[in-house]
Amino acid sequence: MPVRIRIPGRPLARRKKKGAKKPHPRIFQIAIACIAALIVAGGVWVWIQYLQYAKIADQTLARGPIPDTSMLYAAPEVVGPGDPATPSSVADQLQESGYAQDDHNAGLGWFHLEPHAIAIYPGADSDTQGEIPAVLQFNAGKIVSITSLKDQQPLNTYALEPHVLSSLWDKKREKRRVVRYEEIPPVLVHAVISAEDKHFFTNSGFDLVRIAKVAWHDLLVHRRSHWVGASTLTQQLARMLWLTNRKTFSRKFAEALITVHLERKLTKQQIFQYYANDVPLGRRGSFAIRGFGEAAQAYFGKSIRQLNLPEAATLAGLVQEPSYRNPVHWPKRAQKRRDVVLKMMLDNHYITEAQYKTACAAPMKIVQDSEQSADAPYFVDAVNKRLGDEFPDDDFQTDGARIYTTIDPTLQRDAVEAVADGMKKVNAIFKERHERLVKEHRAKPGSPYEEAEVALIALDPHTGEIKALVGGTNYTVSQFNHATMAERPSGSAIKPIIYASALNTAFTSPTPITASTIIADEPTTFTYDGKAYQPMDFERGQWQGNVTVRKAFAESLNVPAVELAQAAGYQNVSNLAHEAGLENIKPTPAEALGAYDVTPLALARAYTIFANDGVEVEPRFISRIVDKDGTQMWASQADTKDILDPRVNYLVVSLMQQVMRSGTGAGARAMGFTLPAAGKTGTSPQDAWFGGFTSKLLCVVWVGLDNYHEIHMQGATAALPIWAEFMKLAHQRAAYSDVTDFPMPPGIVSVEIDPLSGDLAGPTCPDPRPEYYILGTQPTIYCPLHRSGATEIAGWENSPTAPPVVSASPAAAPPMIPGLAQLPPQPGNAPQQQQKKPEKKKKGFFDKLKSIFR
């Protein structure tokens, strides 16, 4: 029996028990096989998942990672000699529209830039509709000449490629300017990778060092961040294009698979380009900003190629929290983050210590251009609504269509500038009034004063194309479009319709109303439908007694307006208003004073009648729609309707011109607007209006309060200054500077009259004035107030005593057109008995007419 020796420090070996079983080797084999099977299955599952995400990514990359969305475009910007511009500003605009520099093969077009000139060559895919190559010469910040490169002839105007207003992707208000990697300045590239992924150009899509640091930090602070802060640019791009921002491991897993595929599929430059065009960078005004190209324009008003070091660092600093650090609303936050990015660039040796200190000391300069200047947010909303109304079965959101609108970017900027300046003055009056009420203890100290709202709409009266639209003072505060949706009492702005109906009596009455007809401006009570109605002027002063129709219109007198509506027939007035698109006007005396609601857009539509020789033109927001292949899908046409006889229309325009010369709109001349124009003020206790036009543009302005409180301001005080400033700016543009007077149609004559009697002026009348008439309705008696010689003539054709005609249209009178002029008097619409104050009986309205025309 062997002796077991116990070695100190070591236990005796245990004797194996009899009957003990050894582990079966198959158990290990099975376990290993199961683990291997699970690994293989997991690998297969991961591979299948990878293939699925890779397929989705490839499909997106094949059509372009930027969403193939429909885009809204402005109208081509028309420039001409005298317009402010520089070669570089035009070059930037062309590049932003898609033109290339010195690339003869560019489909949209290309340009050649010189110090004082730029040559423009539209391509086959250009949207300027037939513009030929031309060279623009500049001097002192203005265009001095435009010359055709086809025949070397000078050009008065030239249309530049339209720029993008907005995208329609998922009905989100987003703007982006797609840039190539070659256009991105190195300073921006260095700023972005310093702030977001400093090893971007050397890693494989993952930064393991950063992941480890973040994971260790999470363990120390017991925080679940799911590796927040460890994402590379490739991972961020995968998340932006295909995934959500949900902080889950499943999303991280999918992100990792897509990242691997992107790194295999694309170059680093392509990845950075896609990232730079899709990264969200906050909001400016009503639009979300996508990409550094749009951010450079939105925040700094310049091309991405022109960014300097502080600006590049500012944009790179927006990536993490764009809303929190928006430089428009939070400049101090943006500047603090900018300085952090600059320090990272210094640490990564992209800038020197001197550059770092200089950039940190630079102020945060953000362009202050109003969001409505280029964006036209209210107009974009109106276009979206039109698309939904006119094409309910078509989806223009995601098919890559190009939707060309009618908005003129230069006029839109002019409109925003005029509105901002005018409303500053209006609200200053409101503030001063509120402070006075506080001092008088009629308002609570510290309470806010009410700020007025505004609407401006400008259009081409001959085509109906809307050129500028402002729907409110601040789109970010209120998206309610006052220009198209606010129904408000029109006040005296409706009077051109009233007077047109009255002048139409030239075709329906033996004693027609003319511009020299005498009307009494005195206290008068009208009876309608068994009720008494006594109109008053907005600011009651002295009654003016007998006045001509011209003077009553120019000074916007209310009693004569109701007299004329009654003489023309309330129903006839209402019918004309309905034909003009003013559906809310009812046949009552109140229609003569603008008591019924209209929208600024509807009033502008009605005024196209007067600016267009009696022909109404439907306002247009969209000019044409082109699919992504360049094929035209739809084009709008001017929708017109004959409303007024051109002769009647000319008489109304003549009255509206008198408003600008000596009436309630004469203040426009003192404000610097001196071109031939016609217009009309409108005032109600709650609203101020002005609508007017030249041969080139028609514009309507409204000012009021949303809560219908009284503003105690006339149209000439609140609305006219905005109108005058806009029209003054707009007509300085080359495309709108060629303003002409309104042509006289055939069948109109002008004779000298005495303004006190309305009769023919005799040789002793002290103040004879020319007046216009439809041929055959001019006066037939001389002024009885300054009688000399003959008192009456038998006719115009053979009377030796007929006064000389000052001017007359050469052709015979045209035939009457269908419309109100041919409507017979309607039952129940005849003028009703009116009672006048004081009680002393005076001659009635029709008695005066008979005495004049007998």
URGIWO-V700666 format. One record per helix or strand. SS is the DSSP state (h for helix, s for strand). FROM is the first residue (numbers start at 1). LEN is the number of residues. If there is no record, write none. Layout:
ss:SS from:FROM len:LEN
ss:SS from:FROM len:LEN
This chain:
ss:h from:25 len:39
ss:s from:71 len:3
ss:s from:77 len:4
ss:s from:84 len:1
ss:h from:87 len:11
ss:s from:100 len:2
ss:s from:109 len:6
ss:s from:117 len:6
ss:s from:134 len:6
ss:s from:142 len:7
ss:s from:154 len:1
ss:s from:157 len:4
ss:s from:164 len:4
ss:h from:169 len:3
ss:s from:174 len:3
ss:h from:181 len:3
ss:h from:186 len:11
ss:h from:208 len:14
ss:h from:233 len:10
ss:h from:249 len:17
ss:h from:268 len:11
ss:s from:280 len:5
ss:s from:287 len:4
ss:h from:292 len:9
ss:h from:304 len:3
ss:h from:309 len:9
ss:h from:331 len:17
ss:h from:353 len:9
ss:h from:371 len:5
ss:h from:377 len:14
ss:s from:402 len:4
ss:h from:409 len:31
ss:s from:453 len:7
ss:s from:465 len:6
ss:h from:482 len:4
ss:s from:488 len:2
ss:h from:491 len:17
ss:s from:518 len:4
ss:s from:524 len:5
ss:s from:531 len:3
ss:s from:545 len:4
ss:h from:549 len:6
ss:h from:558 len:11
ss:h from:570 len:10
ss:h from:589 len:5
ss:s from:597 len:2
ss:h from:600 len:12
ss:s from:615 len:3
ss:s from:620 len:1
ss:s from:622 len:5
ss:s from:632 len:4
ss:s from:640 len:3
ss:h from:646 len:17
ss:h from:667 len:4
ss:s from:678 len:7
ss:s from:687 len:7
ss:s from:698 len:7
ss:h from:715 len:4
ss:h from:720 len:11
ss:h from:734 len:3
ss:s from:748 len:7
ss:s from:760 len:1
ss:s from:768 len:7
ss:s from:781 len:2
ss:s from:792 len:1
ss:s from:807 len:2
ss:h from:820 len:3
ss:s from:835 len:2
ss:h from:845 len:9
